[in-house]
Structure formats: structure tokens, C-alpha cells
């Protein structure tokens, strides 16, 4: 079963995304990029869904850090954003999150 990290500082987005994906994937939710990097010490996901606008470390900075390390450089990352735009990510998913759209996009990203 493929593993997905969902990183977002908004509980509603974490719950919605987890509910949409947990039937088909191992889903781990994290409220910050710092938590994501702690999890990355223990496991490598097949996909990261990453919020852009977060306190402490935004999604762009987190993506840059992911791309710096060989272990995490090739993990597909899709930004979760209300504004659109990829800026180095593999894809982006527009908020508010639609369960159906999220399920479809994840299938495509994991191909």
C-alpha cells in the first residue's frame, strides 16, 4: 500500500484529505513542515501533499529542503493551495479540497 503525507496547518483540510484517501493509501497527517521532516527520518512516502501557507516554514521553503537531500529529492510533491501555481512542485491541488478531485489527482500523481 502506498504512503502519503498530508501537511497542512488547518485541521479541516487534514481531515478532509485523510478521509478521501485513507481507504486506498496509508495516510499520515502533519500540522507543520517540521513534523513532516521528523517523519521523514523514519519513513519515505510515495507522495507528499503540502500546504503552501503555513507558519514557521512555508511550503516553498519545505519543498526546497526536500529537493536538497538525495533521500527526498525525488518524492512527488503536490501543493495544497487556494491560489494555484506549482513553483517547482509536481502538481497543485486547489483548496477547498474536493474529495473526488483529490482522489483522482493522487491516482495520477502516483502513476
VEXDREN-2710 file (C-alpha; in Angstrom, 1 decimal):
% VEXDREN-2710
k/r/px/py/pz
1/UNK/0.0/0.0/0.0
2/UNK/1.4/3.4/-1.0
3/UNK/2.1/6.0/1.7
4/UNK/1.0/9.6/1.5
5/UNK/2.0/12.5/3.9
6/UNK/-0.5/15.3/4.1
7/UNK/1.0/18.5/5.6
8/UNK/-1.4/21.4/6.4
9/UNK/-1.8/23.7/9.4
10/UNK/-5.7/23.6/9.0
11/UNK/-7.4/20.6/10.7
12/UNK/-10.3/20.7/8.3
13/UNK/-8.0/20.2/5.3
14/UNK/-6.2/17.4/7.1
15/UNK/-9.4/15.6/8.0
16/UNK/-11.0/16.0/4.5
17/UNK/-7.9/14.8/2.7
18/UNK/-7.4/11.9/5.1
19/UNK/-11.0/10.7/4.7
20/UNK/-10.7/10.9/0.9
21/UNK/-7.6/8.8/0.8
22/UNK/-7.4/6.5/3.8
23/UNK/-9.3/3.7/2.2
24/UNK/-6.7/3.2/-0.6
25/UNK/-3.5/4.5/1.0
26/UNK/-1.6/4.7/4.2
27/UNK/-2.1/8.3/5.2
28/UNK/-0.2/10.3/7.7
29/UNK/-1.3/13.9/8.6
30/UNK/1.0/16.5/9.9
31/UNK/0.3/20.1/11.0
32/UNK/3.6/21.5/10.0
33/UNK/6.7/21.1/7.8
34/UNK/8.8/20.5/10.9
35/UNK/6.6/17.4/11.8
36/UNK/7.0/16.2/8.2
37/UNK/10.8/16.4/8.4
38/UNK/10.6/14.4/11.7
39/UNK/8.5/11.7/10.0
40/UNK/10.9/11.6/7.0
41/UNK/13.6/10.4/9.4
42/UNK/11.6/7.2/9.9
43/UNK/9.9/6.6/6.6
44/UNK/9.8/7.8/3.0
45/UNK/6.3/8.4/1.5
46/UNK/5.3/7.8/-2.1
47/UNK/3.7/11.3/-2.3
48/UNK/3.6/14.5/-0.2
49/UNK/0.6/16.8/-0.3
50/UNK/2.0/20.1/1.1
51/UNK/0.2/23.3/2.1
52/UNK/2.0/26.5/0.9
53/UNK/0.8/29.0/3.5
54/UNK/2.0/27.7/6.9
55/UNK/3.6/29.4/9.9
56/UNK/7.2/28.8/10.7
57/UNK/8.1/27.1/7.4
58/UNK/6.0/27.7/4.3
59/UNK/5.6/25.1/1.5
60/UNK/8.1/26.7/-0.8
61/UNK/10.8/26.5/1.8
62/UNK/9.9/23.0/2.7
63/UNK/10.0/21.9/-0.9
64/UNK/13.4/23.5/-1.3
65/UNK/14.7/21.5/1.7
66/UNK/13.1/18.3/0.3
67/UNK/14.9/18.8/-3.0
68/UNK/18.3/19.4/-1.3
69/UNK/18.6/15.8/0.1
70/UNK/19.1/12.8/-2.1
71/UNK/16.7/10.7/0.0
72/UNK/13.8/13.1/-0.5
73/UNK/14.6/14.8/-3.8
74/UNK/12.5/12.6/-6.0
75/UNK/9.4/12.3/-3.8
76/UNK/6.5/13.8/-5.8
77/UNK/5.0/16.8/-4.1
78/UNK/1.7/18.4/-4.8
79/UNK/1.0/21.8/-3.3
80/UNK/-2.4/22.3/-1.5
81/UNK/-3.2/25.9/-2.2
82/UNK/-6.1/28.4/-2.5
83/UNK/-4.1/30.3/-5.1
84/UNK/-2.9/27.8/-7.8
85/UNK/0.5/27.6/-9.2
86/UNK/3.2/25.0/-8.9
87/UNK/6.6/26.7/-8.4
88/UNK/8.7/23.6/-8.5
89/UNK/6.1/21.1/-7.2
90/UNK/4.9/18.1/-9.3
91/UNK/1.4/19.4/-9.2
92/UNK/-1.0/21.6/-7.2
93/UNK/-4.5/20.9/-5.8
94/UNK/-6.8/23.9/-5.3
95/UNK/-8.5/24.4/-1.9
96/UNK/-11.1/24.0/-0.7
97/UNK/-10.3/20.3/-1.2
98/UNK/-12.8/18.2/-3.2
99/UNK/-12.6/14.6/-2.2
100/UNK/-13.3/13.4/-5.7
101/UNK/-10.7/15.7/-7.3
102/UNK/-8.2/14.8/-4.6
103/UNK/-8.7/11.0/-5.2
104/UNK/-8.3/11.5/-9.0
105/UNK/-5.2/13.7/-8.7
106/UNK/-3.5/11.3/-6.3
107/UNK/-4.0/8.4/-8.6
108/UNK/-2.4/10.4/-11.5
109/UNK/0.5/11.5/-9.3
110/UNK/1.3/8.0/-8.2
111/UNK/1.5/6.6/-11.7
END
